[in-house]
Amino acid sequence: MADLHADDDYLDRYQFEHDPFLGRGPSFKFFAAKRRPVLVELHHLARYSKLMLVVTGPEGSGKTVLRQALVASSKEPIKSIVVTASENADAALMLQQVNAALGLHDSEIADVLRHIEQLIMTGQEVHVIVDNAECLDQSGLLFLQRIAQGVNDVCARVFVFSDSSICPLLEKVADNADLHHVIALEPWDEDEVSEYIEQRLVAAGQALDVFTEQQLHDIYTQSQGWPGQVNHVAKTILLEQINHKTATKKTAVNLPYKHLAMLAVLAIALALVWLMQGSEPASTSAQVSLPVVNEQVSQPPTAVKLSEVGTTKVELPLELNPEPVMRAPLAQAVNTEDEDSALVPSEPVPDVAMLPTPRSVDSAPVPVSTPPADIIKKTVVQPAPVEKKTATPTRVAPPAPKPIAVKKPVAAGLTGTSGHQQWYQQQAPTRYTLQVLGTRTEATAQAFIKQNTAQYHYFRKEHQGQALFVVTYGVFVDRAAAQAAINSLPEKIRNDKPWPRTILSIQQELR
């Protein structure tokens, strides 16, 4: 059985504000189905009878929660003595517990009843409530029956919570007298189980969509409608989903050594190809610069030397200008991957700043008045067509600022924007969507959306005092359509267990 400890992974995976399936966690509400009538009956019989009131049910049937509700719902001035019976608890141990609660020392039953009479005269009743009463022996039950009957109108109201094994012993102690009243708790039906789970989830900040219809049916079948078992089975199913996801990732990584070796060889080959491609632009630029010299230099050696120097200076922007054109798409594809990627789109800025360098070459030959200088001027000015060619990629270069414009919202995301809040507000509350990702970093949410289709949106919510960015996919007419759409998602996204939820639940979180 899975560990039922609610750790951070469990809470973060399902975006719970607290564990919804604790016995009595934060925002606990008494679930009234088939339990409130019992509570009303207990209060009524305690007011108008001296019967020992016995509530029976199996383990996990909600006896302890009902006992707590009994104490909390008492409106009159009542002194409640709550005793949790231990194994083979007898009359002496029960008398000791009652004496300690009433502030008495080594008193007998008659002394206890006299003290109760004094409390009744002041307008205060005494309730003795025993949990785990199946642990009592016969003498312990006789003691409770004795103070429940009391003397004349002086008595304590006795409530006993136990499993059904106490019934034969009660019959034996009563000796065919009408001294007790037994109320057997009933399990919930399937609809009541679903309502109970929904109440727990809403109190933890989620909706019933966390579970599929099949899972809800499995919870009902395995728990047989008993609330304690419902909590246990529901949490086990959620934890098993997390464990299955973790096991899938481990299996994917556990490759044979032969495959790892092949991957290593492939990585080395790709690295060599990348290095070779990195060296090709230099040789290409050299080949481009040589025809410029050969076409224009038919002059004396002095002009050749000067033109070579001029060509070298002109060649720098020819190498730098194409780079922003190549990097801009890369920056857009990689943008928002992590904080270090912010360096990628910032590189084209100094490249653009170096574009005026050829103008200094144009101004350099001006002081020279010799005929070779005229030739040099022609040599330097004639690359203007080359500059027009480079101007063609520089027209493509303006997309280079786009990565910078895209990165600004990412930087702002560190403080947390509202995401596509307006889009969610415009959707019909009865529609469904698929939640596919939850992350603390807005940049991660934006990168995920950019790498996928336009049907992905995200919104920001507060979770445990921090911003949480939730990515959703599509809008569907009903829950069945949303569930069917999971099969059309990429395998990587399906492995993260996307689940349907209502647009209404998102709109409530945004409000």
C-alpha positions as CSV (number, residue, x, y, z in Angstrom):
1,M,0.0,0.0,0.0
2,A,1.3,3.5,-0.8
3,D,2.6,5.7,1.9
4,L,-0.2,8.0,3.0
5,H,2.1,10.8,4.1
6,A,1.1,14.1,2.4
7,D,4.4,15.5,1.2
8,D,5.1,18.5,-0.9
9,D,5.0,16.4,-4.2
10,Y,1.5,15.2,-3.4
11,L,0.2,18.7,-2.6
12,D,2.0,20.4,-5.5
13,R,1.0,17.8,-8.1
14,Y,-2.7,18.2,-7.3
15,Q,-2.5,21.9,-6.2
16,F,-4.0,21.2,-2.8
17,E,-4.0,23.8,-0.1
18,H,-3.9,21.0,2.4
19,D,-4.4,17.2,2.4
20,P,-8.2,16.8,1.7
21,F,-8.4,13.3,3.1
22,L,-7.1,13.8,6.6
23,G,-9.6,12.6,9.3
24,R,-10.2,16.1,10.5
25,G,-8.0,18.5,8.5
26,P,-8.3,22.2,8.0
27,S,-11.7,23.5,6.9
28,F,-13.3,20.2,8.0
29,K,-17.1,20.2,7.6
30,F,-19.4,17.6,9.1
31,F,-21.0,15.6,6.2
32,A,-24.7,15.3,7.1
33,A,-25.6,12.4,4.9
34,K,-27.0,9.6,7.1
35,R,-25.2,11.1,10.1
36,R,-27.2,14.2,11.0
37,P,-30.4,12.2,11.7
38,V,-28.4,10.1,14.1
39,L,-27.0,13.2,15.8
40,V,-30.5,14.7,16.2
41,E,-31.8,11.4,17.6
42,L,-29.0,11.2,20.2
43,H,-29.8,14.7,21.5
44,H,-33.5,14.0,21.7
45,L,-33.1,10.7,23.6
46,A,-30.5,12.2,26.0
47,R,-33.1,14.9,26.9
48,Y,-36.1,12.7,27.4
49,S,-34.8,9.3,28.6
50,K,-32.3,7.6,30.9
51,L,-31.3,5.0,28.3
52,M,-27.6,4.2,27.7
53,L,-27.3,5.3,24.0
54,V,-25.1,3.0,21.9
55,V,-23.9,3.8,18.4
56,T,-22.4,0.9,16.4
57,G,-20.5,0.6,13.1
58,P,-17.4,-1.0,11.7
59,E,-13.9,0.7,11.8
60,G,-13.9,3.7,9.5
61,S,-17.7,4.2,9.7
62,G,-17.4,7.7,11.2
63,K,-18.1,6.9,14.8
64,T,-15.3,9.1,16.1
65,V,-16.3,12.1,13.9
66,L,-19.9,11.6,15.1
67,R,-18.7,11.6,18.7
68,Q,-16.8,14.9,18.1
69,A,-19.9,16.4,16.5
70,L,-22.0,15.3,19.5
71,V,-19.7,17.3,21.9
72,A,-19.5,20.3,19.6
73,S,-23.2,20.5,18.9
74,S,-24.4,20.6,22.5
75,K,-26.0,24.0,23.2
76,E,-27.0,23.7,26.8
77,P,-24.4,24.0,29.7
78,I,-23.0,20.5,29.7
79,K,-19.9,19.0,31.2
80,S,-18.7,16.4,28.8
81,I,-16.5,13.6,30.0
82,V,-14.8,11.8,27.0
83,V,-13.2,8.5,27.7
84,T,-11.4,6.3,25.1
85,A,-11.5,2.8,26.5
86,S,-8.4,0.6,26.5
87,E,-8.2,-3.1,26.3
88,N,-10.2,-4.9,29.1
89,A,-11.3,-1.7,30.8
90,D,-13.2,-2.6,33.9
91,A,-15.5,-0.7,36.3
92,A,-12.6,0.4,38.5
93,L,-10.8,2.1,35.6
94,M,-14.0,3.7,34.4
95,L,-14.7,5.1,37.9
96,Q,-11.2,6.4,38.1
97,Q,-11.6,8.3,34.8
98,V,-14.9,9.8,35.8
99,N,-13.5,10.9,39.2
100,A,-10.6,12.6,37.6
101,A,-12.8,14.5,35.2
102,L,-15.1,15.6,38.0
103,G,-12.2,16.6,40.4
104,L,-13.1,13.8,42.9
105,H,-10.6,11.5,44.7
106,D,-11.3,7.8,45.4
107,S,-15.1,8.3,45.3
108,E,-17.6,5.6,44.9
109,I,-20.6,5.6,42.6
110,A,-22.9,7.1,45.2
111,D,-20.4,10.0,45.7
112,V,-20.2,10.5,41.9
113,L,-24.0,10.7,41.7
114,R,-24.2,13.2,44.6
115,H,-21.7,15.4,42.8
116,I,-23.7,15.1,39.6
117,E,-26.8,16.2,41.5
118,Q,-25.0,19.4,42.7
119,L,-24.1,20.2,39.1
120,I,-27.7,19.7,37.9
121,M,-28.9,22.1,40.6
122,T,-26.6,24.7,39.1
123,G,-28.1,24.0,35.6
124,Q,-25.3,21.9,34.3
125,E,-25.7,18.3,32.9
126,V,-23.0,15.6,32.8
127,H,-22.4,13.6,29.6
128,V,-20.2,10.6,29.8
129,I,-19.0,9.7,26.2
130,V,-17.1,6.4,25.7
131,D,-15.2,5.7,22.5
132,N,-13.9,2.3,21.5
133,A,-16.4,0.8,23.9
134,E,-15.9,-2.7,22.5
135,C,-12.8,-2.8,24.7
136,L,-14.9,-2.7,27.9
137,D,-15.5,-5.8,29.9
138,Q,-18.8,-6.7,31.6
139,S,-18.1,-4.7,34.8
140,G,-17.2,-1.6,32.8
141,L,-20.6,-1.7,31.0
142,L,-22.4,-2.3,34.4
143,F,-20.8,0.9,35.8
144,L,-22.0,2.9,32.8
145,Q,-25.5,1.4,33.0
146,R,-25.6,2.3,36.8
147,I,-24.7,6.0,36.4
148,A,-27.1,6.2,33.4
149,Q,-30.0,5.0,35.5
150,G,-28.9,7.1,38.6
151,V,-31.2,7.7,41.5
152,N,-34.5,9.4,40.9
153,D,-33.8,12.3,38.5
154,V,-30.1,12.4,39.2
155,C,-28.1,10.6,36.5
156,A,-25.5,11.1,33.8
157,R,-26.3,10.9,30.1
158,V,-24.2,8.0,28.8
159,F,-23.2,7.7,25.1
160,V,-21.3,4.6,23.9
161,F,-19.5,4.3,20.5
162,S,-18.5,0.7,19.5
163,D,-18.5,-1.9,16.8
164,S,-21.3,-4.5,16.7
165,S,-19.4,-6.9,18.9
166,I,-20.7,-5.1,22.0
167,C,-24.4,-6.1,21.4
168,P,-24.3,-9.6,23.0
169,L,-22.6,-8.2,26.1
170,L,-25.2,-5.4,26.3
171,E,-28.0,-7.9,26.3
172,K,-26.3,-9.9,29.0
173,V,-25.8,-6.8,31.2
174,A,-29.3,-5.6,30.7
175,D,-30.8,-9.0,31.6
176,N,-33.8,-8.5,29.2
177,A,-34.5,-5.0,30.7
178,D,-35.0,-2.0,28.4
179,L,-31.9,-0.1,29.6
180,H,-30.1,0.8,26.4
181,H,-30.9,2.0,22.8
182,V,-28.7,0.9,19.8
183,I,-28.3,3.0,16.7
184,A,-26.4,1.3,13.8
185,L,-24.7,3.6,11.4
186,E,-25.4,3.0,7.6
187,P,-22.9,3.3,4.8
188,W,-23.3,5.9,2.0
189,D,-24.5,5.1,-1.5
190,E,-22.4,6.0,-4.5
191,D,-23.9,9.5,-5.0
192,E,-23.3,10.3,-1.4
193,V,-19.7,9.2,-1.6
194,S,-19.1,11.5,-4.6
195,E,-20.7,14.4,-2.8
196,Y,-18.5,13.7,0.3
197,I,-15.3,13.6,-1.9
198,E,-16.3,16.8,-3.6
199,Q,-16.8,18.6,-0.3
200,R,-13.4,17.5,0.8
201,L,-11.7,18.6,-2.4
202,V,-13.4,22.0,-2.5
203,A,-12.2,22.7,1.0
204,A,-8.7,21.9,-0.2
205,G,-9.0,24.3,-3.2
206,Q,-9.8,21.7,-5.9
207,A,-12.8,20.3,-7.7
208,L,-14.2,16.8,-8.2
209,D,-12.5,16.7,-11.6
210,V,-9.3,15.4,-9.9
211,F,-10.9,11.9,-10.2
212,T,-12.3,10.3,-13.3
213,E,-15.8,8.7,-13.2
214,Q,-14.2,5.2,-13.1
215,Q,-12.0,6.2,-10.2
216,L,-15.0,7.5,-8.3
217,H,-16.7,4.2,-8.9
218,D,-13.6,2.3,-7.7
219,I,-13.5,4.4,-4.5
220,Y,-17.1,3.5,-3.8
221,T,-16.6,-0.2,-4.5
222,Q,-13.5,-0.6,-2.4
223,S,-14.7,1.5,0.5
224,Q,-18.2,0.1,0.5
225,G,-19.5,3.5,1.4
226,W,-17.7,3.9,4.8
227,P,-16.2,7.4,5.1
228,G,-12.9,6.3,6.7
229,Q,-12.3,3.9,3.9
230,V,-13.3,6.5,1.3
231,N,-10.5,8.8,2.6
232,H,-8.0,6.0,2.6
233,V,-8.8,4.7,-0.9
234,A,-9.1,8.1,-2.5
235,K,-5.7,9.2,-1.3
236,T,-4.1,5.9,-2.3
237,I,-5.3,6.4,-5.9
238,L,-3.8,9.9,-6.1
239,L,-0.5,8.7,-4.7
240,E,-0.4,5.7,-7.0
241,Q,-0.7,8.0,-10.0
242,I,2.3,10.0,-8.8
243,N,4.3,6.7,-8.2
244,H,3.3,5.4,-11.6
245,K,4.6,8.6,-13.2
246,T,7.9,8.4,-11.3
247,A,8.3,4.7,-12.2
248,T,7.7,5.5,-15.9
249,K,10.5,8.1,-15.8
250,K,12.9,5.7,-14.1
251,T,12.1,3.0,-16.7
252,A,12.7,5.4,-19.5
253,V,16.1,6.3,-18.2
254,N,17.1,2.7,-17.5
255,L,18.6,1.9,-20.9
256,P,21.0,-1.0,-21.7
257,Y,24.7,-0.2,-21.9
258,K,24.8,-0.9,-25.6
259,H,22.2,1.8,-26.2
260,L,24.0,4.2,-23.9
261,A,27.2,3.6,-25.9
262,M,25.4,4.3,-29.2
263,L,24.0,7.5,-27.7
264,A,27.5,8.6,-26.7
265,V,28.9,7.9,-30.1
266,L,26.0,9.8,-31.7
267,A,26.6,12.8,-29.4
268,I,30.3,12.9,-30.3
269,A,29.4,12.8,-34.0
270,L,26.9,15.6,-33.6
271,A,29.5,17.6,-31.7
272,L,32.1,17.1,-34.6
273,V,29.5,18.2,-37.2
274,W,28.7,21.3,-35.2
275,L,32.4,22.2,-34.9
276,M,32.8,21.6,-38.7
277,Q,29.8,23.8,-39.4
278,G,31.2,26.5,-37.1
279,S,34.5,26.6,-39.1
280,E,32.7,26.8,-42.5
281,P,31.6,30.5,-42.3
282,A,35.2,31.6,-42.0
283,S,36.3,29.8,-45.1
284,T,33.2,31.0,-47.0
285,S,33.9,34.6,-46.1
286,A,37.5,34.2,-47.4
287,Q,36.2,32.8,-50.7
288,V,33.8,35.7,-51.0
289,S,36.4,38.4,-50.3
290,L,38.9,37.0,-52.9
291,P,36.7,37.7,-55.9
292,V,36.3,41.2,-54.8
293,V,40.0,41.7,-54.9
294,N,40.6,39.8,-58.1
295,E,37.9,41.6,-60.0
296,Q,39.1,45.1,-59.1
297,V,42.9,44.8,-58.7
298,S,44.7,45.0,-62.0
299,Q,46.8,47.9,-60.8
300,P,50.3,48.2,-59.5
301,P,51.4,46.2,-56.4
302,T,50.9,49.3,-54.1
303,A,47.2,49.4,-55.0
304,V,46.9,45.7,-54.3
305,K,48.3,46.0,-50.8
306,L,46.0,48.9,-50.0
307,S,43.0,47.2,-51.4
308,E,43.8,44.1,-49.4
309,V,43.8,46.2,-46.2
310,G,40.5,47.8,-47.2
311,T,39.0,44.5,-48.0
312,T,40.0,43.1,-44.6
313,K,38.2,46.0,-42.9
314,V,35.1,45.7,-45.1
315,E,35.0,41.9,-44.5
316,L,34.2,42.2,-40.8
317,P,30.6,43.4,-41.2
318,L,30.1,40.9,-44.0
319,E,30.7,38.2,-41.4
320,L,28.8,39.8,-38.5
321,N,25.6,40.9,-40.4
322,P,24.4,37.4,-41.4
323,E,24.7,36.2,-37.7
324,P,21.7,38.1,-36.4
325,V,19.6,36.7,-39.2
326,M,20.6,33.2,-38.2
327,R,20.3,33.7,-34.5
328,A,17.0,35.5,-34.4
329,P,15.0,32.4,-35.2
330,L,17.1,30.4,-32.7
331,A,16.5,33.0,-30.1
332,Q,12.7,32.8,-30.7
333,A,12.8,29.0,-30.5
334,V,14.9,28.8,-27.4
335,N,13.4,31.8,-25.6
336,T,12.1,31.4,-22.1
337,E,13.9,28.0,-21.7
338,D,15.7,29.3,-18.6
339,E,17.2,32.5,-17.3
340,D,20.5,32.0,-19.1
341,S,18.8,32.0,-22.5
342,A,18.3,35.7,-22.1
343,L,21.9,36.1,-23.3
344,V,21.0,34.7,-26.8
345,P,19.0,37.5,-28.2
346,S,21.2,40.2,-26.7
347,E,24.2,39.3,-28.9
348,P,23.0,40.9,-32.2
349,V,22.9,44.3,-30.6
350,P,26.7,44.8,-30.6
351,D,26.8,43.3,-34.1
352,V,24.5,46.0,-35.4
353,A,26.5,48.7,-33.6
354,M,29.6,47.6,-35.6
355,L,27.9,48.2,-39.0
356,P,29.2,51.8,-39.4
357,T,32.8,50.3,-39.6
358,P,32.8,50.4,-43.5
359,R,32.3,54.1,-43.4
360,S,35.7,54.6,-41.8
361,V,37.1,52.7,-44.7
362,D,35.4,55.0,-47.1
363,S,36.8,58.1,-45.4
364,A,40.3,56.6,-45.1
365,P,41.4,57.1,-48.8
366,V,40.2,60.8,-48.9
367,P,43.6,62.4,-48.0
368,V,45.4,60.4,-50.8
369,S,45.7,62.5,-54.0
370,T,47.8,60.0,-56.0
371,P,46.2,58.2,-58.9
372,P,46.5,54.8,-57.1
373,A,44.3,56.4,-54.4
374,D,41.6,56.9,-57.0
375,I,41.8,53.3,-57.8
376,I,41.7,52.5,-54.1
377,K,38.6,54.6,-53.7
378,K,37.0,52.7,-56.5
379,T,38.1,49.5,-55.0
380,V,36.6,50.4,-51.6
381,V,33.4,52.1,-53.0
382,Q,32.7,49.3,-55.4
383,P,31.8,46.8,-52.7
384,A,28.6,48.9,-52.4
385,P,26.8,46.2,-54.3
386,V,28.1,43.8,-51.7
387,E,26.7,46.1,-49.0
388,K,23.4,45.9,-50.9
389,K,23.6,42.1,-50.7
390,T,24.4,42.4,-47.0
391,A,21.5,44.9,-46.7
392,T,19.2,42.1,-47.9
393,P,19.9,39.9,-44.8
394,T,19.9,43.1,-42.6
395,R,16.2,43.5,-43.7
396,V,15.7,40.1,-42.2
397,A,17.8,41.1,-39.2
398,P,15.0,43.4,-37.7
399,P,13.4,40.2,-36.3
400,A,16.4,40.2,-34.0
401,P,14.8,42.7,-31.6
402,K,11.8,40.3,-31.3
403,P,13.6,37.9,-28.9
404,I,14.3,41.0,-26.8
405,A,10.7,42.0,-26.9
406,V,9.7,38.5,-26.0
407,K,12.1,38.3,-23.1
408,K,10.7,41.4,-21.4
409,P,7.4,39.7,-20.4
410,V,9.5,36.8,-19.1
411,A,11.4,39.1,-16.9
412,A,8.2,40.6,-15.7
413,G,7.0,37.0,-15.1
414,L,9.3,36.9,-12.1
415,T,6.8,39.1,-10.3
416,G,3.9,37.1,-11.8
417,T,1.4,38.3,-14.4
418,S,-2.1,37.1,-14.6
419,G,-1.5,35.1,-17.8
420,H,-4.5,34.6,-20.1
421,Q,-7.0,35.7,-17.5
422,Q,-9.3,37.5,-20.0
423,W,-9.4,34.4,-22.2
424,Y,-10.6,32.2,-19.3
425,Q,-13.2,34.9,-18.2
426,Q,-14.7,34.8,-21.8
427,Q,-15.3,31.1,-21.7
428,A,-18.6,29.5,-20.6
429,P,-18.4,28.3,-17.0
430,T,-20.0,24.9,-17.9
431,R,-17.2,24.0,-20.4
432,Y,-14.2,21.9,-19.6
433,T,-10.5,22.1,-20.2
434,L,-7.5,19.9,-19.6
435,Q,-4.9,20.9,-17.0
436,V,-1.5,19.7,-18.3
437,L,1.1,21.6,-16.3
438,G,1.7,23.5,-13.0
439,T,4.9,25.4,-12.4
440,R,6.3,28.1,-10.1
441,T,8.0,29.9,-13.0
442,E,6.0,31.8,-15.5
443,A,8.9,31.5,-18.0
444,T,8.4,27.7,-18.0
445,A,4.7,28.1,-18.7
446,Q,5.3,30.5,-21.6
447,A,8.0,28.3,-23.1
448,F,5.7,25.3,-22.9
449,I,2.9,27.2,-24.8
450,K,5.3,28.5,-27.5
451,Q,6.6,25.0,-28.1
452,N,3.0,23.6,-28.6
453,T,-0.2,24.6,-30.5
454,A,-2.2,27.7,-30.0
455,Q,-4.8,25.8,-27.9
456,Y,-2.7,26.1,-24.8
457,H,-3.3,28.9,-22.3
458,Y,-2.1,29.6,-18.7
459,F,-3.2,31.5,-15.7
460,R,-1.8,32.5,-12.3
461,K,-3.1,31.5,-8.9
462,E,-1.8,31.7,-5.4
463,H,-0.7,28.4,-3.8
464,Q,0.9,28.2,-0.3
465,G,1.7,31.9,-0.4
466,Q,3.5,31.7,-3.8
467,A,2.5,32.2,-7.4
468,L,1.7,29.1,-9.3
469,F,1.3,29.2,-13.1
470,V,-1.1,26.5,-14.5
471,V,-1.2,25.6,-18.2
472,T,-4.4,24.2,-19.8
473,Y,-5.3,22.8,-23.2
474,G,-8.5,23.4,-25.2
475,V,-12.1,24.0,-24.4
476,F,-14.6,21.1,-24.4
477,V,-18.4,20.8,-24.3
478,D,-18.4,18.2,-21.4
479,R,-16.1,16.1,-19.3
480,A,-16.3,13.1,-21.6
481,A,-15.1,15.1,-24.5
482,A,-12.2,16.5,-22.5
483,Q,-11.3,13.0,-21.3
484,A,-11.3,11.7,-24.9
485,A,-9.0,14.5,-26.0
486,I,-6.2,13.3,-23.7
487,N,-5.5,10.5,-26.2
488,S,-4.8,13.0,-28.9
489,L,-2.1,14.8,-26.9
490,P,1.6,14.0,-27.4
491,E,3.0,11.1,-25.4
492,K,5.2,13.4,-23.3
493,I,2.2,15.4,-22.1
494,R,0.1,12.3,-21.6
495,N,2.7,10.9,-19.3
496,D,2.2,13.9,-17.0
497,K,-1.4,12.7,-16.4
498,P,-3.5,15.7,-17.6
499,W,-7.0,15.8,-16.1
500,P,-10.3,17.5,-17.0
501,R,-11.5,20.4,-14.9
502,T,-14.4,23.0,-15.3
503,I,-13.8,26.5,-16.6
504,L,-15.9,27.6,-13.6
505,S,-13.3,26.3,-11.1
506,I,-10.6,28.3,-12.9
507,Q,-12.8,31.5,-13.0
508,Q,-13.4,31.1,-9.2
509,E,-9.6,30.8,-8.6
510,L,-9.0,34.0,-10.7
511,R,-11.6,35.9,-8.6
